[in-house]
Amino acid sequence: MVVEEKKISSELVFEGHIMKVYKDSVSLGEEGTATREVVRHKGATAILAVDEDGKAFFVEQFRYPIGKALFEAPAGKIDEGEEPLECAKRELFEECGVSAKKWTSLGKMLSSPGFCDEAIHLFLAEELSESEANPDEGEFLDIKKLPLAEVLEDIRKGEILDAKTQILVLRGCDILKIG
């Protein structure tokens, strides 16, 4: 049985640069009430940039919450008033120094809907031109350009842990008829 939860009250408990955290009281109908901790996020984009040889751009960067470097698709937060596609174009250029003439939406994903409303918009970028990357201040990453078929195999072997990268590569490979 699915019970629709309805907000009774909401209290802002933390406001940071990239998220807000709320403690909400919700009605469970005849089942009573419950407390929900909710992270509100403006959203993000992730990009699968694939060249004419079937190689794609990825980044490796240290992720403090898990204490290690992760292999990921280029991605970033949507700025206030920015459209997802514009964010994707900006992030791909900043992180990898890459521009694309052809963009295809691959839909969106919810990163962790049990406690967070972040939606990540996924894009396939093709017909690429390369220049120098210009990452944000405090952003340290290594750019990797790898055959997409190899990355797909690494996902299948469980070697790539980042969910947005897994979903993006799987959807991109379906469209590009890889693997």
N, C-alpha and C positions, 0 to 999 in steps of 0.2 A: 504494500500500500504506500503510495506517495502522498505525503502531507505537505501542502504548500505553507511555507513559513511566511508570516507577515510581520513587518517591523512594528514594534510598539514604541521603542525609543532608541536613540543612538547617542553615544558619547565619544567625542574625539579624545583619544588618549595619547596620540603621538602624531606630529606633523614634521616630516623630513623633506629633503629635496626631491626625492623620487616617489614617495608614497605617504599615505596617511593611514593610521590605524584607528579603528573604531571598535568599541564594545557595544554591541547591540543586544537589546532584549527583543525576542520574537515570540509571537503566538504560534502555537502548534495546534490550534483549534481545540478539539475536545481533549487532546493529549496534554494541555497545559502550556507552559512557557519554557523558554530555554535562552541561554546566553550564547552569542556568536561573536567571535573575534574576527574582524574583517579588515583586510588590507586593500586599500583603494589605490589604483595605479593608473596613470594616464594612457598606458599602452605602449607598444613597441613595434618594431618591424624586424624582420630577418630576411636576408637576401641570399639566394643561390645564384651566384654569378658564374656562368659557364661560357668558356671561349669556344672557338670553332673546332678545336682539337678535343673537346670533351673534358677539358681540365677546368676545375672550379677553384674559386678563392675561398680560403678559410683563414681563421685567426686562432692563435693559441694565446691565452692570457690567464694570469693567476686570478682565481676567484676566492676571495677572502672567506666567505661563509663556509666553504667546504675545505679550505686550506690547501688547495693545489691548483695547478694549471689545467685548463680544459681546452679541448679542441672544439671549435664552434664555427658556425656560419657568421659572417659579419652581421651585426645587429645593433639596435640602439633604441633609446627612448624617444617617443614622439614629443616634440616641443609644443607648448601652448599654442593653439590655433593652427598647427601644422597638419596637413593631410598625410595619411600613411605613405602614399607613393612618394611624396616629397621627402619625407623622413628617410625612406629606403634609399633614394638617390643620394641624399646627403651623407648617410652613414656609410654607404659603399665607397663613396669618394674619400671620406675622412679616414676610414679604417684601412682601405686597400689601395687608394689612388686610382680607382676604376670608375669609368662612366659607361653607361649602356644606352644603346639606341632603342632596344626592344625590351619592354617590360610586360610581364604576365603575372596577374594575381593568382596565387595558389591558395587563396582563402585565408582563414585565420585559425588560430588555436588558442585555447585557454590554458595558461601555464599551470595553475593549481587551483581549480575552482572550489575546493573545499574551504579555502580561507581567503582567496585573493581574486579580484575581478580583472586582473591583467589579461588583455587580449593581445596576441602577437600576430600582426599581419605579415603574411608570407608572400615573397615575390621571387620570380625567376627573372634574371637579368641576362640578356644575350646581346650579341653584336657589340662587343666590349672594346674600349680603348683604355690603355693603361698610362698612368703618370705616377707621380710620387704621392704616397700616403701622407695624411696630415691629421693624426689622431688628436683627440681632445687632450688638454692638459691633465696629467695624472693617469693617462691611459697608456699602458705599456703592453704591446702585443707583437707577436711574430706573425707575419703573413706567410701562408702556405698556399701553394698552387699545385693541386693534385688531380690525377685522373678521377673523375666522378665514379667510375665503376669500382675503383679501389676503396673509395670512401663508403660506398654502398656495402661492400663486402665487410669493411670494418664495423659498420652498424650491425650487420647480421651476426657478426661474431661477438657483439656486446662490448666492443672496444671504445665506442663513442657514447658517452653518457648523457650529453646535453639533449634534452627532449626536443627543443625547437629545431636543432640541427638534424636530428633523426627524422622528424616529420617533414621538414623542408626537403631533405635529400630524397626521401621516399616519394613524396608527391612530384618533385622535379624529375626524378628518374622515370616515373610513370608517363609524364608528358613527353619527355625526350626519348622514350623507348629504350632505356638503358637498364640492363640487368633483369 
